[in-house]
Amino acid sequence: MSVPTKTRRITVPELRARKGGEPIVSLTSYHAHTAAVVDKFADFILVGDSLGMVMHGMESTIGVSLELMIMHGKAVVRGTKRALVVVDMPFGSYEESPEQAFRNAAKIMMDTQCQAVKLEGGARMAETIRFLTERGIPVMGHVGLTPQATNAMGGFKTQGREEDSWQMHIDDAKAVAEAGAFAVVVEGVVEPLAVKITESIDAPTIGIGASNKCDGQILVLEDMLGLNPWTPKFVKVYGNLGGMIEKAVEEYATEVKSRAFPGEDQVYR
């Protein structure tokens, strides 16, 4: 009689060890049922604060609260068994001080049972990252285009178009990695800069709009499924779920109006 083996989650050290090896696969997810699908293929799942825009119709990620991140984080953890789950720390929950960041990161991890948190910022956040990692909270960094800072950046603009700016981004990535981040998201930078960053740090880089030269890739699930009416130009759309949903809803509405729904086999007896 065979004994069923329990599915084991990928760990932070295992993901960290993938530097320069097999590319790391990641997607975002915000609810249990999509997380269960992504879980079969992704090495880690990010519960991104992009949920503010994708799920709640916000214009940016700035309005996302800690409570909202925790609610969606719980759902994703419930829907998964294999992938490492990382939850974004929202704007205003970590910038004030390392102590503030620790309180909120600990709350996220305790309430959701996720395995790591992610926060944005380069050298200015190194002290906070070190403070968290020394206290047992795994941190994923995020450099380049940082969506929580788009008001200061003047919008979602590709970083590194001017080579004079490269060193700043490289230094940011180095500071984050040296502070203890086990991986670093590199968003919205030109390919040569993504190469330089990846070569400059020991932690794996996870690209989003930063070419295939990083150690892994992440996309917003709704973007690659065609559910977002505004899709970034770097995203390959692998499905047209938006169109499929619209067609299905239209068919349903037509049947209801013509009294063709429900059919005889759909009625409780």
Backbone hydrogen bonds in HBPLUS format (Angstrom, degrees):
<---DONOR---> <-ACCEPTOR-->    atom                        ^
c    i                          cat <-CA-CA->   ^        H-A-AA   ^      H-
h    n   atom  resd res      DA  || num        DHA   H-A  angle D-A-AA Bond
n    s   type  num  typ     dist DA aas  dist angle  dist       angle   num
A0010-ILE N   A0082-ARG O   2.81 MM  72  6.16 149.0  1.91 177.1 171.2     1
A0015-LEU N   A0011-THR O   3.02 MM   4  6.34 156.6  2.08 151.6 157.9     2
A0016-ARG N   A0012-VAL O   2.88 MM   4  6.07 162.4  1.91 156.6 162.2     3
A0017-ALA N   A0013-PRO O   2.97 MM   4  6.09 143.6  2.10 141.4 150.1     4
A0018-ARG N   A0015-LEU O   3.06 MM   3  5.37 161.0  2.10 109.8 115.7     5
A0021-GLY N   A0018-ARG O   2.89 MM   3  5.04 164.0  1.91 131.0 130.5     6
A0024-ILE N   A0215-ASP O   2.97 MM 191  6.29 157.5  2.02 133.9 140.4     7
A0217-GLN N   A0024-ILE O   3.00 MM 193  6.40 151.3  2.09 167.0 166.0     8
A0043-ASP N   A0025-VAL O   2.78 MM  18  5.35 155.1  1.84 138.8 146.3     9
A0026-SER N   A0217-GLN O   3.05 MM 191  6.05 123.4  2.39 157.1 170.3    10
A0046-LEU N   A0027-LEU O   3.08 MM  19  6.32 160.8  2.12 141.3 147.1    11
A0028-THR N   A0219-LEU O   3.10 MM 191  6.51 139.0  2.28 157.1 160.9    12
A0029-SER N   A0046-LEU O   3.15 MM  17  6.35 141.7  2.30 140.2 143.1    13
A0035-ALA N   A0031-HIS O   3.08 MM   4  6.12 154.5  2.14 151.2 159.2    14
A0036-ALA N   A0032-ALA O   2.97 MM   4  6.14 147.2  2.08 147.5 154.9    15
A0037-VAL N   A0034-THR O   3.14 MM   3  5.20 125.5  2.46  96.6 110.0    16
A0038-VAL N   A0034-THR O   2.96 MM   4  6.23 173.0  1.96 160.0 161.0    17
A0039-ASP N   A0035-ALA O   2.80 MM   4  5.75 148.7  1.90 146.0 154.7    18
A0040-LYS N   A0037-VAL O   3.27 MM   3  5.91 154.3  2.34 114.3 119.9    19
A0041-PHE N   A0038-VAL O   2.94 MM   3  5.64 158.1  1.99 123.1 129.5    20
A0042-ALA N   A0038-VAL O   2.94 MM   4  5.85 157.8  1.99 165.3 170.6    21
A0084-LEU N   A0043-ASP O   3.10 MM  41  6.37 165.8  2.12 145.7 141.4    22
A0045-ILE N   A0084-LEU O   2.75 MM  39  6.19 154.7  1.82 162.7 171.0    23
A0086-VAL N   A0045-ILE O   2.91 MM  41  6.17 169.1  1.92 164.0 166.7    24
A0047-VAL N   A0086-VAL O   2.77 MM  39  6.13 167.4  1.79 167.0 171.4    25
A0088-ASP N   A0047-VAL O   3.06 MM  41  6.14 173.8  2.07 152.0 149.9    26
A0051-LEU N   A0048-GLY O   3.11 MM   3  6.07 163.5  2.14 121.5 123.8    27
A0052-GLY N   A0049-ASP O   3.08 MM   3  5.93 169.0  2.10 121.0 123.4    28
A0053-MET N   A0050-SER O   2.98 MM   3  5.48 131.3  2.22 111.3 122.0    29
A0054-VAL N   A0050-SER O   2.91 MM   4  6.14 173.0  1.91 159.0 161.1    30
A0055-MET N   A0051-LEU O   2.79 MM   4  5.02 150.2  1.88 124.3 134.5    31
A0056-HIS N   A0051-LEU O   3.26 MM   5  6.70 138.9  2.43 151.8 162.3    32
A0058-MET N   A0052-GLY O   2.86 MM   6  5.38 166.0  1.88 141.6 138.0    33
A0064-VAL N   A0061-THR O   3.22 MM   3  5.71 169.0  2.23 119.9 122.2    34
A0069-MET N   A0065-SER O   3.17 MM   4  6.49 159.5  2.22 147.6 152.3    35
A0070-ILE N   A0066-LEU O   2.98 MM   4  6.23 158.0  2.03 151.5 157.6    36
A0071-MET N   A0067-GLU O   2.97 MM   4  6.17 159.0  2.02 146.3 151.7    37
A0072-HIS N   A0068-LEU O   3.14 MM   4  6.39 168.9  2.15 154.4 155.9    38
A0073-GLY N   A0069-MET O   2.81 MM   4  5.86 150.7  1.89 144.4 154.1    39
A0074-LYS N   A0070-ILE O   2.94 MM   4  6.08 157.9  1.99 152.2 155.7    40
A0075-ALA N   A0071-MET O   3.41 MM   4  6.69 158.6  2.46 140.8 145.6    41
A0076-VAL N   A0072-HIS O   3.07 MM   4  6.38 160.0  2.12 152.9 157.4    42
A0077-VAL N   A0073-GLY O   3.03 MM   4  6.23 167.1  2.05 154.9 158.2    43
A0078-ARG N   A0074-LYS O   3.00 MM   4  6.20 160.1  2.04 150.8 156.4    44
A0079-GLY N   A0075-ALA O   3.13 MM   4  6.35 139.9  2.30 139.8 150.3    45
A0079-GLY N   A0076-VAL O   3.08 MM   3  5.10 124.9  2.39  95.1 109.5    46
A0080-THR N   A0077-VAL O   3.24 MM   3  5.34 166.1  2.26 107.8 111.9    47
A0115-GLN N   A0085-VAL O   3.00 MM  30  5.58 152.4  2.08 147.2 156.0    48
A0087-VAL N   A0116-ALA O   3.06 MM  29  6.52 158.5  2.11 142.4 143.7    49
A0118-LYS N   A0087-VAL O   3.00 MM  31  6.07 143.3  2.14 133.6 133.8    50
A0089-MET N   A0118-LYS O   2.85 MM  29  5.92 152.2  1.92 171.9 167.2    51
A0093-SER N   A0090-PRO O   3.10 MM   3  5.76 154.6  2.17 143.8 143.5    52
A0101-ALA N   A0097-SER O   3.04 MM   4  6.31 164.3  2.07 152.6 157.0    53
A0102-PHE N   A0098-PRO O   2.87 MM   4  6.10 153.0  1.94 145.6 152.8    54
A0103-ARG N   A0099-GLU O   3.04 MM   4  6.30 167.5  2.05 153.3 155.5    55
A0104-ASN N   A0100-GLN O   3.11 MM   4  6.35 168.0  2.12 155.7 158.4    56
A0105-ALA N   A0101-ALA O   2.80 MM   4  5.87 157.8  1.85 150.6 157.8    57
A0106-ALA N   A0102-PHE O   2.84 MM   4  5.85 163.8  1.87 152.2 156.8    58
A0107-LYS N   A0103-ARG O   3.08 MM   4  6.25 150.1  2.17 137.6 145.8    59
A0108-ILE N   A0104-ASN O   2.97 MM   4  6.20 160.1  2.01 146.0 150.9    60
A0109-MET N   A0105-ALA O   2.99 MM   4  6.24 166.1  2.01 152.9 156.0    61
A0110-MET N   A0106-ALA O   2.88 MM   4  5.99 162.3  1.91 150.6 155.8    62
A0111-ASP N   A0107-LYS O   2.86 MM   4  5.84 167.4  1.87 152.4 156.5    63
A0112-THR N   A0108-ILE O   2.96 MM   4  5.85 158.7  2.01 146.6 152.7    64
A0113-GLN N   A0109-MET O   2.86 MM   4  5.07 141.4  2.01 127.5 138.2    65
A0117-VAL N   A0138-PRO O   3.11 MM  21  6.51 163.5  2.14 157.6 159.1    66
A0140-MET N   A0117-VAL O   2.85 MM  23  6.21 155.8  1.91 152.5 160.4    67
A0119-LEU N   A0140-MET O   3.19 MM  21  6.66 151.5  2.27 169.4 178.0    68
A0121-GLY N   A0142-HIS O   3.00 MM  21  6.02 149.3  2.09 168.4 163.9    69
A0125-MET N   A0122-GLY O   2.89 MM   3  5.61 154.1  1.96 122.4 130.1    70
A0126-ALA N   A0123-ALA O   3.13 MM   3  5.15 165.5  2.15 107.9 112.4    71
A0129-ILE N   A0125-MET O   2.96 MM   4  6.23 162.4  1.99 157.7 162.9    72
A0130-ARG N   A0126-ALA O   2.93 MM   4  6.14 163.2  1.96 154.1 158.4    73
A0131-PHE N   A0127-GLU O   2.97 MM   4  6.15 156.1  2.02 144.5 151.3    74
A0132-LEU N   A0128-THR O   2.97 MM   4  6.24 157.8  2.02 152.7 157.8    75
A0133-THR N   A0129-ILE O   2.93 MM   4  6.11 175.7  1.93 158.0 159.3    76
A0134-GLU N   A0130-ARG O   2.97 MM   4  5.97 156.1  2.03 148.2 154.3    77
A0135-ARG N   A0132-LEU O   2.95 MM   3  5.21 146.5  2.07 105.3 116.0    78
A0137-ILE N   A0132-LEU O   3.09 MM   5  5.28 165.0  2.11 138.2 135.6    79
A0136-GLY N   A0133-THR O   3.21 MM   3  5.18 161.2  2.25 107.7 107.0    80
A0182-PHE N   A0139-VAL O   3.04 MM  43  6.36 145.1  2.17 158.8 167.8    81
A0141-GLY N   A0183-ALA O   2.87 MM  42  6.27 157.2  1.92 158.6 155.8    82
A0185-VAL N   A0141-GLY O   2.87 MM  44  5.97 173.0  1.88 132.9 130.5    83
A0143-VAL N   A0185-VAL O   2.87 MM  42  6.27 161.6  1.91 171.7 170.4    84
A0187-GLU N   A0143-VAL O   3.16 MM  44  6.51 171.8  2.17 159.3 157.8    85
A0145-LEU N   A0187-GLU O   2.76 MM  42  5.14 175.1  1.76 142.5 143.3    86
A0149-ALA N   A0146-THR O   2.81 MM   3  5.59 160.0  1.85 129.0 135.9    87
A0150-THR N   A0147-PRO O   3.23 MM   3  5.18 163.3  2.26 112.4 110.8    88
A0152-ALA N   A0149-ALA O   3.05 MM   3  5.41 123.2  2.38 106.1 119.3    89
A0153-MET N   A0149-ALA O   2.92 MM   4  6.17 147.3  2.03 146.3 156.9    90
A0154-GLY N   A0150-THR O   2.80 MM   4  5.69 125.6  2.10 138.8 149.0    91
A0155-GLY N   A0150-THR O   2.82 MM   5  4.74 155.1  1.88 138.8 143.1    92
A0157-LYS N   A0155-GLY O   3.08 MM   2  5.74 120.1  2.45 109.2  93.1    93
A0159-GLN N   A0188-GLY O   2.67 MM  29  5.98 171.1  1.68 164.3 165.2    94
A0190-VAL N   A0159-GLN O   3.16 MM  31  6.59 142.2  2.31 166.5 177.2    95
A0165-SER N   A0162-GLU O   2.91 MM   3  5.76 164.0  1.94 126.3 130.9    96
A0166-TRP N   A0163-GLU O   3.12 MM   3  5.31 160.1  2.16 108.7 114.9    97
A0169-HIS N   A0166-TRP O   3.01 MM   3  5.37 116.4  2.43 105.3 119.9    98
A0170-ILE N   A0166-TRP O   2.94 MM   4  6.22 159.4  1.98 157.6 164.4    99
A0171-ASP N   A0167-GLN O   2.81 MM   4  5.93 162.2  1.84 150.6 155.4   100
A0172-ASP N   A0168-MET O   2.97 MM   4  6.18 148.6  2.07 140.1 149.0   101
A0173-ALA N   A0169-HIS O   3.03 MM   4  6.29 162.4  2.06 148.3 151.8   102
A0174-LYS N   A0170-ILE O   2.93 MM   4  6.19 160.4  1.97 151.3 157.1   103
A0175-ALA N   A0171-ASP O   2.94 MM   4  6.06 162.6  1.97 148.8 153.3   104
A0176-VAL N   A0172-ASP O   3.04 MM   4  6.27 159.6  2.08 151.1 156.2   105
A0177-ALA N   A0173-ALA O   2.97 MM   4  6.14 166.8  1.98 152.0 155.8   106
A0178-GLU N   A0174-LYS O   2.83 MM   4  5.91 166.3  1.85 154.7 159.1   107
A0179-ALA N   A0175-ALA O   3.04 MM   4  6.05 133.8  2.26 134.6 145.9   108
A0181-ALA N   A0176-VAL O   3.24 MM   5  5.89 164.3  2.27 151.2 147.3   109
A0180-GLY N   A0177-ALA O   3.03 MM   3  5.35 154.2  2.10 105.7 114.0   110
A0184-VAL N   A0204-PRO O   2.96 MM  20  6.38 157.9  2.01 159.7 165.4   111
A0206-ILE N   A0184-VAL O   2.85 MM  22  6.00 157.6  1.90 139.5 142.4   112
A0186-VAL N   A0206-ILE O   2.84 MM  20  5.84 160.2  1.87 137.8 142.5   113
A0208-ILE N   A0186-VAL O   3.09 MM  22  6.37 146.2  2.21 152.9 148.4   114
A0188-GLY N   A0208-ILE O   2.95 MM  20  6.37 160.7  1.99 155.1 158.7   115
A0193-LEU N   A0190-VAL O   3.09 MM   3  5.56 124.9  2.40 111.7 125.0   116
A0194-ALA N   A0190-VAL O   3.05 MM   4  6.37 155.4  2.12 152.0 159.7   117
A0195-VAL N   A0191-GLU O   2.96 MM   4  6.25 154.3  2.02 158.4 165.1   118
A0196-LYS N   A0192-PRO O   3.12 MM   4  6.36 158.7  2.16 141.2 146.3   119
A0197-ILE N   A0193-LEU O   2.90 MM   4  6.15 165.1  1.92 157.3 160.6   120
A0198-THR N   A0194-ALA O   2.97 MM   4  6.08 165.7  1.99 147.0 151.3   121
A0199-GLU N   A0195-VAL O   2.95 MM   4  6.13 154.4  2.02 150.0 157.0   122
A0200-SER N   A0196-LYS O   3.01 MM   4  6.04 127.7  2.29 138.2 151.9   123
A0200-SER N   A0197-ILE O   3.03 MM   3  5.03 134.6  2.25  96.7 109.9   124
A0215-ASP N   A0205-THR O   2.87 MM  10  5.04 118.9  2.26 122.1 139.3   125
A0216-GLY N   A0205-THR O   2.97 MM  11  6.31 115.7  2.40 151.3 161.3   126
A0207-GLY N   A0216-GLY O   2.88 MM   9  6.07 162.2  1.91 139.5 134.2   127
A0218-ILE N   A0207-GLY O   3.00 MM  11  6.22 148.5  2.10 165.7 161.8   128
A0223-ASP N   A0220-VAL O   2.94 MM   3  5.34 129.4  2.20 108.8 122.6   129
A0224-MET N   A0220-VAL O   3.25 MM   4  6.68 158.5  2.30 158.4 163.5   130
A0225-LEU N   A0221-LEU O   3.08 MM   4  6.25 128.1  2.36 144.9 159.3   131
A0227-LEU N   A0222-GLU O   2.87 MM   5  4.96 159.9  1.91 161.7 160.1   132
A0226-GLY N   A0223-ASP O   3.23 MM   3  5.44 164.8  2.25 107.5 111.8   133
A0238-TYR N   A0224-MET O   2.65 MM  14  5.44 142.2  1.79 141.3 150.2   134
A0241-LEU N   A0225-LEU O   2.86 MM  16  5.82 159.0  1.90 172.0 173.2   135
A0235-VAL N   A0232-PRO O   3.10 MM   3  5.67 165.2  2.12 119.6 124.4   136
A0244-MET N   A0240-ASN O   3.06 MM   4  6.38 155.5  2.12 148.2 155.8   137
A0245-ILE N   A0241-LEU O   2.82 MM   4  5.93 161.1  1.85 151.9 155.9   138
A0246-GLU N   A0242-GLY O   3.03 MM   4  6.21 162.9  2.06 146.3 151.3   139
A0247-LYS N   A0243-GLY O   2.98 MM   4  6.15 158.2  2.03 145.2 151.0   140
A0248-ALA N   A0244-MET O   2.97 MM   4  6.16 158.4  2.02 146.3 152.2   141
A0249-VAL N   A0245-ILE O   2.87 MM   4  6.08 163.2  1.90 156.6 160.9   142
A0250-GLU N   A0246-GLU O   2.93 MM   4  6.07 157.0  1.99 145.5 152.3   143
A0251-GLU N   A0247-LYS O   2.97 MM   4  6.19 157.5  2.02 146.2 152.0   144
A0252-TYR N   A0248-ALA O   2.94 MM   4  6.18 160.2  1.98 148.0 153.5   145
A0253-ALA N   A0249-VAL O   2.85 MM   4  6.05 166.4  1.87 153.0 156.7   146
A0254-THR N   A0250-GLU O   2.95 MM   4  6.14 157.2  2.00 147.7 153.9   147
A0255-GLU N   A0251-GLU O   3.01 MM   4  6.27 157.1  2.07 148.7 154.4   148
A0256-VAL N   A0252-TYR O   2.92 MM   4  6.20 159.7  1.96 155.7 161.5   149
A0257-LYS N   A0253-ALA O   3.02 MM   4  6.20 166.5  2.04 149.8 153.4   150
A0258-SER N   A0254-THR O   3.03 MM   4  6.21 141.8  2.18 140.7 151.0   151
A0260-ALA N   A0255-GLU O   2.76 MM   5  4.75 145.9  1.87 149.5 150.1   152
A0259-ARG N   A0256-VAL O   3.05 MM   3  4.93 159.7  2.09 104.2 109.8   153
A0266-GLN N   A0263-GLY O   2.98 MM   3  5.29 160.9  2.02 114.7 119.7   154
